[in-house]
Amino acid sequence: MKSSLRSQQSLMRSRNSRRFSAPATGPYPKPEDEMGDARNQDGREEKCIQDSVRQRSAFTAEDMTNSTRIALQRAGVSFITESIAEIHNRMRFAAAQVFHACTAFYLLTMDVLYALKLIEVLTVRTDLLWAHYRGLGLQFFTVWSQIAQQSYFFLALGYDVIEPRNDAIIKHLKKYLRILKAVCFTSVVVPTAVLVTVNFWVLNLLLDPALIEDTQVLQDYVPSWMDHSLHTSVLLFTLAELLLSHRPYPRWSTLGRMRSTVVVLAYTSWVTLAVLLGSAWPYPYMRLMSVTQRLGYVVANCALAVWSYHLGEMINTAFWGKKAQNRVK
């Protein structure tokens, strides 16, 4: 009895030992193997993280290098472009200064020659003096054009002389001089130059020269180059100034056109007043015109003055660009 009970207990112990003791090659790893696998997995994850950080840092460095290279290239191009633009502006300004000085010297020299020639002519032809002295010489539109152009170029030369100075008083003076130059050039110099040159050449082509000027005086006293310096070079100087110096045109262009028209009307009023006071007509063809024809001639010259103002504005915008418009240089 006792022996059979002992045999059953030993049999149960053997079964339990077989049930709970798995072999080394079984599906359940030993605790030591599990710890090793965990360490291996942690090592692989750490290696992956290090590789990822290394790749990211390498990409960031490369990307920063490319960005820096591009930024430096852009900065270099921008610096070169700005330097070229600055040099170009300085050259233009220097060319404008030289042009103003040369033109002022030329006009001053021609003034002396005109005065000497006028004295020579009036000494011999006293009839011309008595016929036109009431108008003080201002009944000739060429005189208006010369006054406007010479005033502008001497004013521009004076501005060029004081331009480097930055005193408080000089700054205010330069500001008003810029405004005065802009108004004088755009509304007076350009229209008068166009009017003188167009009238001179068109009338010489359409009419007998004797109806425009005293041909006897021209043949005996006034050389052709001096005649063209009064009636042709004025337009050439004006075009050169348009290309060398920017002058702001007002936003409200009607104001500039009105100024140009006022110049023509002021000249017409002066001629009419001089004739009413007993002066002779400045040009022989005016004496032959009727009142209606004279009014039509005045209207045509007003239209030409407005068109010349618009022409100057178009040339200024085409050469200097719209961005520079309405800004004083």
C-alpha positions in Angstrom: 0.0 0.0 0.0 2.7 2.4 1.0 4.8 1.4 -1.9 2.1 2.1 -4.5 1.4 5.6 -3.0 5.1 6.4 -3.2 5.3 5.3 -6.8 2.3 7.5 -7.7 3.9 10.5 -6.1 7.2 10.0 -7.9 5.3 9.6 -11.2 3.5 12.9 -10.6 6.8 14.7 -9.7 8.3 13.5 -13.0 5.4 14.7 -15.0 5.4 18.1 -13.3 9.2 18.4 -13.9 8.7 17.5 -17.5 5.9 20.0 -17.9 7.6 23.0 -16.3 11.2 22.4 -17.4 11.5 23.5 -21.2 14.5 22.4 -23.1 17.2 24.9 -24.1 16.0 24.7 -27.8 12.3 25.2 -26.9 10.1 28.1 -27.9 10.6 30.0 -24.6 14.1 31.7 -24.4 16.0 31.8 -21.2 16.1 35.0 -19.2 19.8 35.5 -20.2 18.8 35.3 -23.9 16.0 37.8 -23.5 18.3 40.3 -21.9 20.8 39.8 -24.7 18.2 40.3 -27.4 16.9 43.4 -25.7 20.5 44.8 -25.5 21.0 44.0 -29.2 17.7 45.7 -30.2 18.6 48.7 -28.1 22.0 48.9 -29.9 20.4 48.7 -33.3 17.9 51.4 -32.4 20.7 53.6 -31.0 22.7 53.0 -34.2 19.8 53.9 -36.3 19.3 57.1 -34.3 22.9 58.0 -34.6 22.9 57.4 -38.4 19.8 59.5 -38.7 21.3 62.3 -36.7 24.5 62.1 -38.7 22.6 62.2 -42.0 20.5 65.1 -40.8 23.5 67.0 -39.7 25.3 66.3 -42.9 22.2 67.4 -44.9 21.9 70.5 -42.8 25.5 71.5 -43.3 25.3 70.9 -47.0 22.0 72.8 -47.2 23.5 75.7 -45.2 26.6 75.7 -47.5 24.4 75.9 -50.6 22.2 78.6 -49.0 25.3 80.6 -48.0 26.8 80.2 -51.5 23.6 81.4 -53.1 23.3 84.3 -50.7 26.9 85.3 -51.3 26.4 85.1 -55.0 23.2 87.2 -54.9 25.0 89.7 -52.6 27.9 89.9 -55.0 25.7 90.4 -58.0 23.7 93.0 -56.2 26.8 94.8 -55.0 28.2 94.8 -58.5 24.9 96.0 -60.0 24.6 98.8 -57.5 28.3 99.7 -58.0 27.8 99.9 -61.8 24.6 101.9 -61.3 26.3 104.3 -59.0 29.2 104.8 -61.4 26.8 105.3 -64.2 24.9 107.9 -62.3 28.1 109.7 -61.3 29.3 109.7 -64.9 26.0 111.1 -66.1 26.0 113.8 -63.4 29.6 114.7 -64.3 28.7 114.8 -68.0 25.8 117.1 -67.2 28.0 119.4 -65.2 30.5 119.6 -68.0 27.7 120.2 -70.5 26.3 123.0 -68.4 29.7 124.7 -68.0 30.5 124.5 -71.8 27.0 125.6 -72.8 27.1 128.6 -70.4 30.5 129.6 -71.7 29.3 129.3 -75.3 26.2 131.3 -74.6 28.2 134.0 -72.8 30.6 134.2 -75.8 27.7 134.4 -78.2 26.1 137.2 -76.2 29.3 139.3 -76.6 29.3 138.6 -80.4 25.5 139.4 -80.7 26.0 142.7 -78.8 28.9 143.7 -81.1 27.0 142.7 -84.2 23.9 144.6 -83.0 25.9 147.7 -82.4 27.4 147.4 -85.9 24.0 147.0 -87.6 22.2 149.7 -85.7 25.0 152.1 -86.3 24.5 151.8 -90.0 20.7 151.0 -90.1 19.3 153.5 -87.7 15.8 153.0 -89.3 15.6 149.6 -87.6 16.3 151.2 -84.2 13.6 153.8 -84.6 11.1 151.2 -85.9 11.5 148.7 -83.1 12.8 150.5 -80.0 9.3 150.7 -78.5 9.2 147.0 -78.1 12.6 146.9 -76.4 13.6 144.1 -78.7 11.2 141.7 -76.9 8.8 141.7 -80.0 11.2 139.1 -81.5 10.4 135.6 -80.1 14.0 134.6 -80.6 15.0 137.0 -77.8 12.5 135.3 -75.5 14.0 131.9 -76.3 17.5 133.2 -75.7 16.6 134.7 -72.4 14.8 131.5 -71.2 17.7 129.2 -72.3 20.5 131.3 -71.0 18.7 131.9 -67.7 18.3 128.1 -67.3 21.9 127.1 -68.2 23.4 129.8 -65.9 21.0 128.7 -63.2 22.0 125.0 -63.7 25.7 126.0 -63.6 25.2 127.8 -60.3 23.4 124.8 -58.9 26.3 122.5 -60.0 28.7 124.8 -58.1 26.9 124.7 -54.8 25.7 121.0 -55.1 28.5 119.4 -53.0 27.8 121.7 -50.0 25.3 120.5 -47.4 24.9 123.5 -45.1 21.4 124.2 -43.8 21.0 127.3 -45.8 22.5 125.7 -48.9 20.1 122.8 -48.6 17.1 125.1 -48.7 18.6 127.1 -51.6 19.3 123.9 -53.6 15.7 122.8 -53.0 14.2 126.0 -54.5 16.8 126.0 -57.3 15.7 122.5 -58.3 12.1 123.5 -58.4 12.9 126.6 -60.4 15.0 124.7 -62.8 12.3 122.1 -63.3 9.6 124.7 -64.0 11.8 126.8 -66.2 13.0 124.0 -68.3 9.8 122.0 -68.8 7.4 124.8 -69.3 9.5 127.6 -70.9 12.8 126.3 -72.3 11.5 123.3 -74.2 8.4 125.0 -75.8 10.3 128.2 -76.8 13.1 126.2 -78.4 10.7 124.1 -80.4 8.6 127.2 -81.4 11.7 129.1 -82.6 13.2 126.2 -84.6 9.9 125.0 -86.2 8.8 128.5 -87.1 12.2 129.3 -88.6 12.5 126.2 -90.8 8.8 125.9 -91.8 8.4 129.5 -92.7 11.7 129.6 -94.6 10.5 126.6 -96.6 7.0 128.0 -97.3 7.6 131.7 -97.6 10.0 134.1 -99.2 12.9 134.8 -96.9 12.3 138.5 -97.3 8.9 138.1 -95.5 10.7 136.6 -92.4 13.9 138.6 -91.9 15.6 141.6 -93.4 17.6 139.8 -96.1 19.8 142.8 -96.7 21.0 142.8 -93.1 21.6 139.1 -93.2 23.6 139.3 -96.3 25.7 142.3 -95.2 26.2 141.7 -91.5 25.0 138.4 -90.1 26.8 135.2 -91.1 24.7 132.1 -91.6 26.3 130.3 -88.6 25.2 133.1 -86.3 21.7 132.9 -87.7 21.6 129.2 -87.0 23.0 129.6 -83.5 20.0 131.7 -82.8 17.3 129.6 -84.4 18.7 126.0 -84.6 21.2 125.3 -81.8 18.6 126.2 -79.2 16.7 123.0 -79.9 19.9 120.9 -80.0 21.0 122.2 -76.6 17.5 121.5 -75.2 17.5 117.9 -76.5 21.0 117.3 -75.1 19.8 118.6 -71.7 16.8 116.2 -71.8 19.1 113.3 -72.3 21.8 114.3 -69.7 19.6 115.5 -66.8 16.3 114.3 -65.4 13.8 117.0 -64.8 10.5 116.2 -63.0 7.3 116.9 -64.7 4.2 117.7 -62.5 1.7 115.0 -61.9 -1.0 117.3 -63.2 0.3 117.8 -66.7 -2.4 120.3 -67.5 -0.5 122.8 -65.3 2.6 122.5 -67.4 0.7 122.9 -70.6 -1.0 126.0 -69.2 2.4 127.5 -68.4 3.6 126.9 -72.0 0.4 128.5 -73.4 0.9 131.5 -71.1 4.3 132.1 -72.5 2.9 132.3 -76.1 0.0 134.5 -75.0 2.4 136.8 -73.1 4.6 137.2 -76.2 1.5 137.9 -78.3 0.3 140.5 -75.9 3.7 142.2 -75.8 3.8 142.4 -79.6 0.3 143.7 -79.8 1.1 146.4 -77.2 4.3 147.4 -79.0 2.4 147.7 -82.3 -0.3 149.8 -80.7 2.4 152.1 -79.3 3.7 152.7 -82.8 6.3 150.0 -83.2 6.7 148.0 -86.5 5.7 144.4 -86.7 8.6 142.2 -85.8 8.3 140.1 -88.9 7.2 141.3 -92.3 4.7 138.5 -92.9 2.7 139.5 -89.8 2.0 142.9 -91.4 0.4 141.2 -94.3 -1.9 139.0 -92.2 -5.5 139.8 -91.4 -6.9 139.8 -87.9 -8.4 136.4 -88.4 -5.1 135.0 -89.8 -3.2 136.4 -86.8 -5.6 134.8 -84.4 -5.2 131.5 -86.2 -1.4 131.9 -86.1 -1.5 132.5 -82.4 -3.8 129.4 -81.8 -1.4 127.3 -83.9 1.6 128.4 -81.9 -0.3 127.7 -78.6 -1.0 124.2 -79.9 2.6 123.8 -80.9 3.7 124.9 -77.4 1.4 122.4 -75.7 2.6 119.6 -78.1 6.3 120.5 -77.4 5.6 120.3 -73.7 4.1 116.8 -74.2 7.1 115.9 -76.4 9.6 116.8 -73.7 7.6 114.8 -71.2 7.6 111.8 -73.4 11.4 112.0 -74.1 12.0 112.4 -70.4 9.9 109.4 -69.5 11.3 107.2 -72.3 14.9 107.9 -71.3 14.7 108.1 -67.5 11.8 105.8 -66.9 8.4 106.3 -65.2 9.9 105.5 -61.8 12.0 108.7 -61.9 9.0 110.8 -62.7 7.9 113.4 -60.2 11.1 113.2 -58.3 13.6 116.0 -58.1 17.1 115.0 -58.8 
